[in-house]
Amino acid sequence: MEATAVAVSTASLAVALTQLALQGEQFKQAKQGPVLQDIENRLSSIKNELLAIQCFRDQLDMTKGDNPLLEAWIAQVSKLAYGTQDLVDEYIHILSQQQGYKFGDITRLLIDKCRTSIALTGIVTQLKNIEEEVTKLSNRKDQWVQMPRQVINNTSDRACHILDEKELVGIENDREILVRLLQSEECAFSIVSVWGMGGLGKTTLVTNVYKRESQNFGCHAWVSISQSYKIDDILRILIKKLYGEGDRVPDDIQSMDAIKLKEILRIFLEHKRYLIILDDVWNPKAFHDLCDCLVDNDKRSRIIITTRIDGVASLAHDRCKLQLKPLGDEEAWDLFCKRMFRDHVCPSEIDKCAKEFVTKCQGLPLAIVSVGRLLSSLGQQTESKWSRVYHRFNWELEQNSSLEDLRNVLYLSYKDLPTYLKSCFLYCSMFPEDYLLSKKRLIRLWIAEGFVLERGSNTLEEVAEDHLNELIKRSMLQVVEMNNKRRFRMHHLMLLDLDGAALKTLPDVIVDLFNLRYLSLRNSKVESLPKSIEKLSNLETLDLYGSMIKELPHGIVKLEKLRYLNVMEVKDGSGTSTPLEAPKGLWNIKVLQTLKGVKASRDLVKGLKNLTQLRSLAIFELKDYHFMHLSASLSQMRLLSRLVLFINGNKYDNLTLGRELLFCDGWLPNLHSLRELQLKGGNIPKEDSSRLSEKMKYIFLDLYQGDQQLVFRDGWFPNLQSLIIENIGCVNQVKMEKGTMVRLHTLVLKGLGELKEVPQGIEFLTSLQFLNFSESHSQLKARLQESEVRGKLQHIANIYID
């Protein structure tokens, strides 16, 4: 329970402190008076106390349960943080209303001023109470809570979660690679890193290899670095272990400083072939503190680093980085059975429940062994006993001593996170187990929660993406590939997510949620938005993808903080996708970064030039008379990375429209950030492809309609990584010349009903890793079974045919 409480307080404190920062900015713009100044002073005092509490709370030991006083203190911290959030929300709302006053109805103005004065007086009273409470909380921590001692801070502690030899399953290939790196004669000196998330068995693997290979080195040593190391202590351990039995360790080693210790170590290693294991390294600085005494003496010495952090693993050359992966289903089951049953066979009556436990362990050897230890402690193995434990597993993880090793591993990874990442990470735990999160959605949710602050000239989205990448590099989030897309999952809040909701109308009171930042009606049955939607003045994300919204109310143009608007795939009454018209003035929302699914109009394509912050743009029903203004607008979007244009013919055919767009002067050379272009309902003429490929660096191209033959010439699209050719019914031949699309990774040929042969020259696409023939002619499917054709495709790792 304690760990959960700390997690909740972490998120609530982070949001409260973010709100206090936002309030400071709002105050600068308000008309200041004695009451407002009093409020600001009190909020500043509360903020400082909360910061101190946050720093203290970050040091708490989450692995030790059964501390009612600590749990009570943490619960009070959370309650106080939530109360502060609510009060700051109300205060910001009052300030924003005050700034909105205009000369007009003097009677209404006086009434509103009176109401504001009463509300502010009430806020002062509540702030006094919060100030008193936060002071009491700060004092109580010294009475109730003892600062924790460091957890897992030395070499002996590391042994607690090293697996036994008999529990080594599925490591043969990794062990072979590691031994080969140690024995290689190609490198005179090298650093080898073994990395991956906690519990994968990095230390176990290296221990196994170390026992076998250390005798081949003149001297060897193993030292655990951990999160809180002292360089003097590490150096003394290395000296004592490297000297071994044959050399006498200097008598005064305990009194030497780091400089002298490094000198002794450097001299000792100068003429020796040595093997040093630096286990559990959390920061590159730990290695840099040692590297000037780890001499490269041309004797094929080796240093092995184990770590959970990609940045640490990258101290080694790419060819010397060994990333461990979770066990596959069969290997995980094999390990579980070895751990649990004498004959390594699971009794049939508990087979189903046992497999549920193994699935929950997600391929982590330490988790499997720890769960096995827990189940062994139950005595008689029955389905009912195991099922009860399974349904209270989260409680067991926090409380049961059998799972302490696993708890420590998880806690250390969390404890090493900076505060801004802890909030983002803990937010992911709100989603159901094994829930897959898309990058863009997760980023928008973090921003809506206030977990992300701007850094320099970087946008919130860019900072949030950095946070996500850092969590991945720290092995805190697992990357899952699905349908060639990346998803993420985990190894009161200012958002409203009604994704897939069955309701058809939104309650009117939703517009009273003045601090709402995220509203998703994705795939819902909702047909209309409130006409007074402009009251949601803090809204940043409005996701209507796949909903049944019939129109966008004009009030949307007053949402000055809106960054994301998606109306793609909005359905009409018959279920047909219908683009929505953009309200006049939508282009005045200067912070808008994503605009997808709106219907083209003369005013819209002209006004788009104001949206210089756009990163993603998708427009429907473009006609010939739109292109001149569209070109001028696109030329201003220097940050645009994704552009989707649905072209509808008018007096010209689609081919001409596509060509006319491409040759409108001004926009092509300016879109340096563009990485994805889709022209739908139009086509890039063959004679224009060379010019296009010189100007851009597309990684995605979607061609619709065209001639009977598609030819990709030598030198075309040198940076293209993904090519989709779809629904071009008349094409019966595709040809790739040598030297075309040299970086192409993915090729999808869908709905080419007349294509009966494999693309000529496909063997020249040496970078191709994914090939998909979808809705193909039966003759093409037959040709793909022939040995000659298969020989041309042998370099492609993944081939799909339907």
C-alpha positions in Angstrom: 0.0 0.0 0.0 2.9 2.3 0.9 4.3 2.2 -2.7 0.9 3.0 -4.2 0.5 5.9 -1.8 3.9 7.3 -2.7 3.1 6.9 -6.4 -0.2 8.9 -6.0 1.5 11.6 -4.0 4.3 11.9 -6.6 1.7 12.6 -9.4 -0.4 14.9 -7.3 2.5 17.0 -6.0 3.9 17.3 -9.6 0.6 18.6 -10.8 0.1 20.9 -7.8 3.6 22.4 -8.4 2.9 22.8 -12.1 -0.3 24.6 -11.3 1.5 26.9 -8.9 4.0 27.8 -11.7 1.1 28.5 -14.1 -0.6 30.7 -11.5 2.5 32.8 -11.3 2.4 33.5 -15.0 -1.3 34.4 -14.8 -0.7 36.7 -11.8 1.9 38.8 -13.8 -0.9 39.6 -16.3 -3.5 40.5 -13.7 -4.4 43.9 -12.2 -2.6 43.5 -8.9 -4.0 44.7 -5.5 -3.4 44.0 -1.8 -5.7 40.9 -1.8 -4.0 39.4 -4.9 -0.6 40.2 -3.5 -1.6 38.5 -0.2 -2.7 35.4 -2.2 0.5 35.3 -4.2 2.7 35.5 -1.1 0.8 32.6 0.5 0.9 30.5 -2.6 4.7 31.2 -2.9 5.1 30.0 0.7 3.0 26.9 0.1 5.0 26.1 -3.1 8.3 26.3 -1.2 7.0 23.9 1.4 5.7 21.5 -1.2 9.0 21.5 -3.0 10.8 20.6 0.2 8.2 17.8 0.9 8.6 16.5 -2.7 12.4 16.3 -2.3 12.0 14.4 1.0 9.3 12.2 -0.4 11.5 11.2 -3.4 14.0 9.7 -1.0 11.4 7.4 0.7 12.0 3.7 0.6 9.0 2.3 -1.3 10.2 -1.3 -0.9 9.5 -1.6 2.8 5.8 -2.1 3.7 3.9 -2.3 7.0 4.5 1.3 8.2 1.1 2.8 9.1 2.6 6.2 10.2 4.4 6.6 6.9 1.2 5.6 4.9 -0.8 8.1 6.9 1.7 10.9 6.3 1.8 10.2 2.6 -2.0 10.1 2.4 -2.1 13.5 4.0 0.5 14.8 1.5 -1.7 13.6 -1.4 -4.8 15.2 0.1 -3.1 18.5 0.6 -1.7 18.4 -3.0 -5.1 17.8 -4.4 -6.6 20.6 -2.3 -3.9 23.0 -3.5 -4.6 22.0 -7.2 -8.3 22.7 -6.8 -7.7 26.1 -5.1 -5.2 27.2 -7.7 -7.6 26.1 -10.5 -10.3 28.3 -9.0 -7.9 31.2 -8.6 -6.6 31.0 -12.2 -10.2 31.0 -13.4 -11.0 34.1 -11.4 -7.9 35.9 -12.8 -8.8 34.9 -16.4 -12.3 36.3 -15.9 -10.9 39.5 -14.5 -8.7 39.9 -17.6 -11.8 39.4 -19.8 -13.6 42.5 -18.5 -14.5 45.1 -21.2 -16.2 48.4 -21.1 -19.9 48.0 -21.4 -22.8 47.2 -19.0 -21.6 49.0 -15.8 -24.2 47.3 -13.6 -23.1 43.8 -14.6 -19.4 44.9 -14.2 -20.0 46.0 -10.7 -21.9 42.9 -9.8 -19.1 40.7 -11.2 -16.4 42.7 -9.4 -18.3 42.2 -6.1 -18.6 38.5 -6.7 -14.9 38.3 -7.5 -14.0 40.2 -4.3 -16.0 37.7 -2.2 -14.4 34.7 -4.0 -10.9 36.1 -3.5 -11.6 36.6 0.2 -12.7 33.0 0.4 -9.5 31.9 -1.3 -7.4 33.8 1.2 -9.2 32.0 4.1 -8.6 28.6 2.5 -5.0 29.4 1.8 -4.4 30.2 5.5 -5.7 26.7 6.3 -3.5 25.1 3.7 -0.5 27.0 5.0 -1.1 25.7 8.5 -1.5 22.2 7.3 1.6 22.2 5.1 3.6 23.5 8.0 2.2 20.7 10.3 3.0 18.1 7.6 6.5 19.3 7.3 7.0 19.0 11.1 5.3 15.6 11.3 7.7 14.1 8.9 10.5 14.5 11.4 8.4 12.8 14.1 6.8 10.0 12.0 9.2 9.2 9.2 12.8 8.3 9.4 15.0 9.0 6.4 15.7 5.6 4.7 19.0 4.0 4.5 20.3 3.2 1.1 18.9 0.1 -0.5 21.1 -2.4 -2.3 24.2 -0.3 -1.9 27.0 -2.9 -2.0 28.3 -6.0 -3.7 26.8 -8.5 -1.2 23.3 -7.1 -1.6 23.5 -7.7 -5.4 23.8 -11.4 -4.7 20.2 -11.5 -3.4 18.6 -11.6 -6.8 21.2 -13.5 -8.9 19.6 -16.6 -10.3 21.0 -20.1 -9.7 22.8 -22.0 -12.5 19.9 -24.4 -12.9 17.6 -21.4 -13.5 19.6 -20.3 -16.6 17.1 -20.7 -19.4 17.3 -19.2 -22.9 20.7 -17.6 -22.4 22.7 -19.9 -24.6 22.9 -17.5 -27.5 23.7 -14.5 -25.3 26.3 -16.4 -23.5 27.9 -17.4 -26.8 28.0 -13.8 -28.0 29.5 -12.6 -24.7 32.2 -15.3 -24.7 33.1 -14.5 -28.3 33.5 -10.8 -27.4 35.8 -11.7 -24.6 37.9 -14.1 -26.6 38.1 -12.0 -29.8 41.6 -11.2 -31.0 40.4 -8.3 -33.2 40.3 -5.7 -30.4 43.4 -4.9 -28.3 41.1 -3.4 -25.7 37.4 -3.2 -25.5 34.4 -2.3 -23.4 31.4 -4.7 -23.5 28.0 -3.7 -22.3 25.2 -6.1 -21.2 22.0 -4.1 -20.8 18.2 -4.3 -20.5 15.5 -3.7 -17.9 15.8 -4.9 -14.4 15.1 -8.6 -13.7 16.3 -9.9 -17.2 19.3 -11.7 -15.7 22.1 -9.4 -16.8 24.2 -10.1 -13.6 23.4 -13.8 -13.8 24.6 -14.1 -17.4 27.8 -12.2 -16.7 28.4 -14.2 -13.5 28.1 -17.4 -15.4 30.6 -16.2 -18.1 32.9 -14.6 -15.5 33.3 -17.9 -13.7 34.3 -19.7 -16.9 36.5 -17.0 -18.6 38.2 -15.1 -15.8 40.9 -17.7 -15.5 42.0 -16.8 -19.0 43.0 -13.3 -17.8 46.1 -12.3 -15.8 43.9 -10.6 -13.1 40.2 -10.0 -12.7 37.8 -8.2 -10.5 34.1 -7.7 -10.0 32.6 -4.6 -8.4 29.0 -3.3 -8.1 28.6 0.4 -8.7 24.9 1.0 -7.8 23.2 4.4 -7.7 25.1 5.9 -4.8 28.8 4.9 -5.1 31.9 6.5 -3.7 34.8 6.4 -6.1 37.4 5.9 -3.3 35.6 2.8 -2.2 35.3 1.4 -5.7 39.0 2.0 -6.3 39.9 0.2 -3.1 37.7 -2.8 -3.9 39.3 -3.0 -7.4 42.8 -2.9 -6.0 42.2 -5.6 -3.4 40.5 -7.9 -5.9 43.0 -7.4 -8.8 46.0 -7.9 -6.6 44.6 -11.3 -5.6 46.8 -13.7 -3.7 50.0 -13.2 -5.6 50.5 -9.5 -4.9 50.6 -7.6 -1.7 48.1 -4.9 -1.3 49.6 -1.6 -0.1 49.3 -1.2 3.6 48.1 2.4 3.7 45.4 1.9 1.0 42.6 3.0 3.4 44.1 6.5 4.0 44.8 7.2 0.3 42.7 9.6 -1.7 41.3 8.9 -5.2 44.3 10.4 -7.1 46.8 8.1 -5.3 44.5 5.1 -5.6 44.1 5.6 -9.4 47.9 5.9 -9.8 48.5 2.6 -8.0 45.8 0.9 -10.1 47.1 2.3 -13.3 50.7 1.1 -12.6 49.5 -2.3 -11.6 47.4 -2.8 -14.8 49.9 -1.4 -17.2 51.5 -4.8 -18.2 48.6 -7.1 -17.4 45.7 -8.6 -19.3 42.8 -7.9 -17.1 39.0 -8.5 -16.9 36.9 -6.1 -14.9 33.2 -6.3 -14.3 31.4 -3.0 -13.5 28.0 -4.3 -12.4 24.8 -2.3 -12.1 26.1 1.0 -13.5 23.4 3.8 -13.5 25.3 6.8 -14.9 28.1 7.2 -17.5 29.9 9.4 -14.9 30.7 6.3 -12.9 32.8 4.9 -15.7 34.4 8.2 -16.6 35.5 8.5 -13.0 37.4 5.2 -13.5 38.5 5.3 -17.1 41.8 7.2 -16.6 43.2 4.3 -14.6 41.8 1.5 -16.8 44.8 1.4 -19.2 44.7 0.3 -22.8 47.9 -1.8 -22.9 47.3 -3.7 -26.1 46.9 -7.0 -24.3 43.2 -7.7 -25.2 41.9 -6.6 -21.8 38.1 -6.4 -21.3 35.7 -4.3 -19.2 32.1 -5.6 -19.0 29.4 -3.1 -17.9 25.9 -4.3 -16.8 23.3 -1.6 -16.8 19.6 -0.8 -17.4 20.4 2.5 -19.1 20.9 2.8 -22.9 23.2 5.9 -22.3 25.5 3.8 -20.2 25.4 0.8 -22.5 26.5 3.2 -25.3 29.9 3.6 -23.7 30.6 0.4 -25.6 30.9 0.3 -29.4 27.7 -0.8 -31.1 29.2 -4.2 -32.0 30.0 -4.7 -28.3 26.5 -3.9 -27.0 24.5 -6.9 -25.9 20.9 -6.1 -25.2 19.0 -8.8 -23.3 15.4 -9.4 -24.2 12.6 -11.0 -22.1 12.2 -14.8 -22.5 9.8 -16.1 -25.1 6.7 -17.9 -24.0 8.2 -21.4 -24.2 11.4 -20.4 -22.4 9.5 -18.6 -19.7 7.3 -21.7 -19.2 10.4 -23.9 -19.1 12.0 -21.8 -16.4 8.8 -21.8 -14.3 8.5 -25.5 -14.5 12.1 -26.1 -13.6 11.7 -23.8 -10.6 8.4 -25.3 -9.4 8.2 -29.0 -10.1 10.7 -31.8 -9.5 10.0 -33.5 -12.8 9.7 -30.2 -14.6 6.1 -31.0 -15.5 3.1 -28.9 -14.4 0.1 -30.9 -13.0 -2.9 -30.6 -15.4 -5.2 -29.3 -12.6 -3.1 -26.1 -12.1 -1.8 -25.7 -15.7 -4.2 -22.9 -16.6 -3.5 -20.9 -13.5 0.2 -21.5 -13.8 0.3 -20.1 -17.3 -1.6 -17.0 -16.1 1.2 -16.4 -13.6 3.9 -16.9 -16.2 2.1 -14.5 -18.6 2.0 -11.9 -15.8 5.8 -12.1 -15.4 6.2 -10.9 -19.1 9.3 -13.0 -19.7 11.4 -11.6 -16.8 13.5 -14.4 -15.3 13.6 -12.8 -11.9 9.9 -12.3 -11.8 9.3 -16.0 -12.7 11.7 -17.2 -10.0 10.2 -14.8 -7.4 6.7 -15.9 -8.3 7.8 -19.5 -8.1 9.2 -18.9 -4.6 5.9 -17.3 -3.6 3.8 -20.2 -4.9 6.1 -22.8 -3.3 5.5 -21.2 0.1 1.7 -22.0 -0.2 2.4 -25.7 0.5 -0.1 -28.0 -1.3 -0.4 -26.9 -5.0 -4.1 -26.4 -5.7 -5.9 -24.4 -8.3 -8.0 -22.5 -5.7 -5.0 -21.4 -3.6 -3.1 -20.3 -6.7 -6.1 -18.4 -8.1 -6.6 -16.5 -4.8 -2.9 -15.4 -4.9 -3.2 -14.4 -8.6 -6.2 -12.1 -7.9 -4.3 -10.3 -5.1 -1.0 -10.3 -6.8 -0.4 -6.5 -6.6 -0.9 -6.7 -2.8 1.5 -9.6 -2.6 4.1 -7.7 -4.6 4.1 -4.9 -2.0 3.8 -7.0 1.1 5.2 -10.5 0.6 8.8 -11.1 1.6 9.1 -13.8 -1.1 8.9 -11.0 -3.7 11.3 -8.7 -2.0 14.1 -9.2 -4.7 11.6 -8.3 -7.4 10.4 -5.4 -5.5 13.9 -4.0 -5.0 14.7 -4.3 -8.7 11.5 -2.4 -9.7 12.1 0.2 -7.0 15.7 1.0 -8.0 14.6 1.7 -11.6 11.9 4.0 -10.3 14.1 5.7 -7.7 16.7 6.6 -10.3 14.2 8.6 -12.4 14.3 12.4 -12.1 11.1 13.9 -10.7 9.7 15.0 -14.1 10.0 11.4 -15.4 8.5 9.9 -12.3 5.2 11.7 -12.9 5.1 10.6 -16.5 5.9 7.0 -15.6 3.4 6.8 -12.8 0.7 8.2 -15.1 1.1 5.2 -17.4 0.2 2.9 -14.4 -3.3 4.3 -14.5 -4.0 2.2 -17.6 -5.1 -1.4 -17.5 -2.5 -4.1 -17.4 -1.0 -4.8 -20.9 -2.7 -1.7 -22.3 -0.9 -0.5 -25.4 -0.4 3.3 -25.6 0.2 5.2 -28.8 3.0 7.8 -28.7 0.9 10.7 -29.8 -1.9 10.0 -27.4 0.4 9.5 -24.5 2.2 12.8 -25.2 -1.1 14.7 -25.4 -2.2 13.2 -22.1 1.0 14.1 -20.3 0.7 17.7 -21.6 -2.9 17.9 -20.5 -1.9 16.7 -17.0 0.7 19.4 -16.7 3.6 17.0 -16.4 5.5 18.7 -19.3 7.1 22.1 -19.2 8.6 24.0 -22.1 12.4 23.9 -22.4 14.0 26.8 -24.3 12.6 26.9 -27.8 11.3 23.3 -27.7 7.6 22.8 -27.8 5.7 20.9 -25.2 5.3 18.0 -27.7 9.0 17.9 -28.3 9.8 17.9 -24.6 7.2 15.2 -24.0 8.7 13.0 -26.8 12.1 13.4 -25.1 10.6 12.2 -21.9 9.1 9.2 -23.6 12.4 8.3 -25.3 14.2 8.6 -22.0 11.8 6.2 -20.3 12.4 3.8 -23.1 16.2 4.1 -22.9 15.9 3.5 -19.2 14.0 0.3 -19.9 11.0 1.6 -18.0 8.6 1.3 -20.9 8.4 -1.6 -23.3 8.2 -1.0 -27.0 5.7 -3.2 -28.9 5.6 -3.4 -32.7 2.1 -3.8 -34.0 1.1 -3.4 -37.7 4.4 -1.7 -38.4 3.6 0.9 -35.6 5.2 1.4 -32.2 3.1 1.1 -29.1 4.2 1.4 -25.4 3.2 -0.3 -22.2 4.2 -0.5 -18.6 6.8 -3.3 -17.6 -8.1 14.3 -9.8 -7.0 14.8 -13.5 -7.6 17.5 -16.0 -8.7 15.4 -18.9 -11.8 13.7 -20.2 -11.4 10.6 -22.4 -14.6 9.3 -23.8 -13.0 7.1 -26.4 -15.6 4.7 -27.8 -18.4 6.0 -25.5 -21.9 5.0 -26.6 -23.5 8.4 -25.5 -24.9 10.6 -28.3 -24.9 13.9 -26.6 -22.5 15.6 -24.2 -24.0 17.0 -21.0 -24.2 20.8 -21.0 -22.3 21.0 -17.7 -19.1 19.9 -19.5 -18.4 23.5 -20.5 -18.2 24.4 -16.8 -15.0 22.4 -16.6 -13.0 25.5 -17.2 -9.6 23.8 -16.6 -10.3 20.9 -19.0 -7.3 20.4 -21.2 -8.0 17.2 -23.0 -11.3 16.1 -24.5 -11.5 12.9 -26.6 -14.7 11.7 -28.3 -12.7 9.3 -30.6 -15.0 6.5 -32.0 -17.9 7.7 -29.9 -21.6 8.1 -31.0 -21.6 11.8 -30.0 -23.3 13.9 -32.7 -22.8 17.5 -31.5 -20.5 19.7 -29.4 -21.8 22.3 -27.0 -22.4 25.7 -28.8 -20.7 27.4 -25.8 -17.5 25.3 -26.2 -15.5 28.5 -26.1 -15.9 28.4 -22.3 -13.3 25.6 -22.3 -10.6 28.2 -22.5 -7.8 25.9 -21.4 -8.6 23.1 -23.9 -5.5 21.9 -25.7 -6.6 18.7 -27.3 -9.9 18.0 -29.1 -10.0 14.5 -30.6 -13.1 13.7 -32.7 -11.6 11.0 -34.8 -14.3 8.4 -35.9 -17.1 10.2 -34.0 -20.4 11.2 -35.5 -20.0 15.0 -34.9 -22.0 16.8 -37.6 -20.4 20.2 -37.4 -17.8 22.2 -35.6 -19.3 25.0 -33.6 -17.9 28.5 -34.2 -16.9 28.8 -30.6 -13.9 26.5 -31.3 -12.1 29.5 -32.9 -11.9 31.1 -29.5 -10.0 28.2 -27.9 -6.7 30.1 -28.0 -4.7 27.2 -26.4 -5.9 24.5 -28.7 -2.9 22.6 -30.1 -4.6 19.4 -31.5 -7.8 19.1 -33.6 -8.6 15.8 -35.3 -11.8 15.3 -37.2 -10.6 12.5 -39.5 -13.0 9.6 -40.3 -16.0 11.5 -38.8 -19.2 9.5 -39.8 -22.5 10.7 -41.1 -25.8 9.0 -40.3 -25.2 6.2 -42.9 -21.7 5.5 -41.5 -19.9 7.2 -44.4 -16.8 9.3 -43.6 -17.5 12.9 -44.2 -15.1 15.8 -43.8 -16.3 18.7 -41.7 -16.1 22.4 -42.7 -13.7 24.5 -40.7 -15.4 27.4 -38.8 -14.3 30.8 -40.2 -11.4 32.1 -38.1 -10.0 28.6 -37.2 -6.7 29.7 -38.7 -6.3 32.4 -36.0 -5.5 29.8 -33.4 -1.8 30.5 -33.6 -0.6 27.6 -31.3 -2.4 24.9 -33.4 0.1 22.1 -34.3 -2.2 19.4 -35.6 -5.2 20.0 -37.9 -6.6 16.8 -39.6 -9.8 16.0 -41.5 -11.2 19.5 -42.4 -12.9 20.2 -45.7 -11.0 22.7 -48.0 -12.5 26.1 -48.7 -11.1 29.3 -50.2 -11.0 31.0 -46.8 -9.3 28.0 -45.1 -6.5 27.5 -47.6 -5.8 31.3 -47.5 -5.9 31.5 -43.7 -3.6 28.5 -43.2 -0.6 30.8 -43.7 -1.2 32.0 -40.1 -0.7 28.5 -38.7 3.1 28.6 -38.7 3.4 26.1 -35.8 1.6 23.3 -37.7 3.4 19.9 -37.6 0.6 17.8 -39.2 -2.0 18.8 -41.7 -4.7 16.8 -43.6 -7.2 18.5 -45.9 -10.1 17.0 -47.9 -11.8 17.9 -51.1 -9.1 20.1 -52.6 -9.9 21.6 -56.0 -7.9 23.3 -58.7 -8.8 26.8 -57.6 -7.4 26.1 -54.1 -3.8 25.4 -55.1 -2.4 28.9 -55.6 -3.4 30.0 -52.1 -2.6 26.6 -50.6 0.9 26.8 -52.0 1.4 30.3 -50.5 0.2 28.9 -47.1 2.4 25.8 -47.2 5.4 27.9 -47.9 5.0 29.4 -44.4 4.9 26.0 -42.6 8.5 25.4 -42.0 7.8 23.0 -39.1 5.4 20.8 -41.1 6.4 17.1 -40.9 3.2 15.4 -42.2 1.0 16.5 -45.1 -2.0 14.7 -46.4 -3.9 16.2 -49.4 -7.2 14.6 -50.6 -7.6 16.0 -54.2 -11.1 16.1 -55.9 -11.3 16.7 -59.6 -13.2 19.6 -61.0 -12.6 20.7 -64.6 -9.2 19.0 -64.6 -8.5 15.3 -64.1 -6.7 14.1 -60.9 -3.3 13.7 -62.7 -3.3 17.4 -63.8 -4.3 18.5 -60.3 -1.5 16.6 -58.7 1.0 18.1 -61.1 -0.4 21.6 -60.7 0.0 21.4 -56.9 3.6 20.2 -57.1 4.7 23.0 -59.4 3.1 25.8 -57.5 6.2 27.8 -56.8 7.3 28.4 -53.2 6.2 25.6 -51.0 8.4 22.6 -52.0 11.8 24.2 -51.1 10.6 25.5 -47.7 9.3 22.3 -46.2 12.6 21.1 -44.9 11.0 19.2 -42.0 8.5 17.3 -44.1 8.9 13.5 -43.7 5.5 12.2 -44.9 3.5 13.2 -47.9 0.3 11.6 -49.1 -1.5 12.6 -52.3 -4.9 10.8 -52.4 -7.1 11.0 -55.4 -4.2 12.4 -57.4 -0.8 11.1 -58.6 2.7 12.3 -59.0 3.5 12.2 -62.7 6.4 10.0 -63.7 8.3 12.8 -65.3 8.1 14.9 -62.2 9.2 12.3 -59.6 12.9 13.1 -60.1 12.4 16.8 -59.4 10.3 15.9 -56.3 12.8 13.5 -54.9 15.6 16.1 -55.1 13.6 18.7 -53.1 12.3 16.5 -50.3 13.2 13.7 -47.9 9.9 11.8 -47.7 9.8 8.6 -45.7 6.3 7.8 -46.8 4.6 8.2 -50.2 1.1 7.1 -51.1 0.4 7.0 -54.9 -3.2 6.8 -56.2 -4.2 6.2 -59.8 -1.8 6.2 -62.7 -0.6 4.6 -66.0 -0.2 0.9 -66.7 3.5 0.9 -65.8 5.2 2.4 -62.8 9.0 2.9 -63.2 11.3 4.1 -60.4 14.4 5.5 -62.0 18.1 5.3 -60.8 18.7 8.0 -58.1 15.0 8.6 -57.3 13.9 9.1 -53.7 17.3 8.4 -52.0 15.8 8.9 -48.5 12.5 7.1 -49.0 11.9 4.5 -46.3 8.3 3.5 -46.8 6.4 3.2 -50.1 2.7 2.3 -50.4 1.2 1.8 -53.8 -2.6 1.3 -53.4 -5.7 0.8 -55.5 -4.2 1.6 -58.9 -6.3 -0.9 -60.7 -4.8 -0.3 -64.2 -1.1 -0.9 -63.2 0.1 -4.3 -64.6 3.9 -3.7 -64.2 6.2 -2.2 -61.6 9.9 -1.7 -62.4 12.8 -0.7 -60.0 16.0 0.4 -61.7 19.3 -0.2 -59.9 20.1 2.7 -57.6 16.5 3.8 -56.9 15.1 4.1 -53.3 18.4 2.9 -51.8 17.1 3.3 -48.2 13.6 1.8 -48.7 12.6 -0.3 -45.7 8.9 -1.1 -46.3 7.0 -1.7 -49.6 3.3 -2.3 -49.6 1.5 -3.2 -52.9 -2.2 -3.2 -52.2 -5.2 -3.6 -54.5 -3.1 -3.9 -57.7 -5.6 -6.3 -59.3 -3.8 -6.3 -62.7 -0.3 -6.9 -61.4 0.7 -10.5 -62.2 4.5 -10.4 -61.8 6.8 -9.5 -58.9 8.2 -6.0 -59.4 11.1 -6.2 -61.9 14.4 -5.3 -60.2 13.1 -5.8 -56.6 16.5 -7.5 -55.9 18.1 -4.1 -56.2 16.3 -2.9 -53.1 18.9 -4.3 -50.7 17.6 -2.3 -47.6 14.1 -3.7 -48.0 13.0 -5.6 -44.8 9.2 -5.6 -45.1 7.2 -6.6 -48.2 3.4 -6.8 -48.3 1.3 -8.1 -51.2 -2.3 -7.4 -50.3 -5.4 -8.1 -52.4 -3.2 -9.6 -55.1 -3.9 -11.4 -58.3 -3.9 -15.2 -58.0 -1.2 -15.4 -60.7 1.1 -13.2 -58.7 0.5 -15.4 -55.6 1.5 -18.5 -57.7 4.6 -16.8 -59.0 5.8 -16.0 -55.5 6.0 -19.7 -54.8 8.5 -20.3 -57.6 12.2 -20.8 -56.6 13.5 -18.3 -59.1 11.3 -15.5 -57.7 11.9 -16.5 -54.1 15.6 -16.2 -54.8 15.2 -12.6 -55.7 13.3 -12.0 -52.4 15.7 -13.9 -50.1 17.2 -10.7 -48.6 13.8 -9.6 -47.3 13.1 -10.6 -43.7 9.3 -10.3 -43.6 7.1 -11.1 -46.6 3.3 -11.1 -46.3 0.8 -12.3 -48.9 -3.0 -12.2 -49.0 
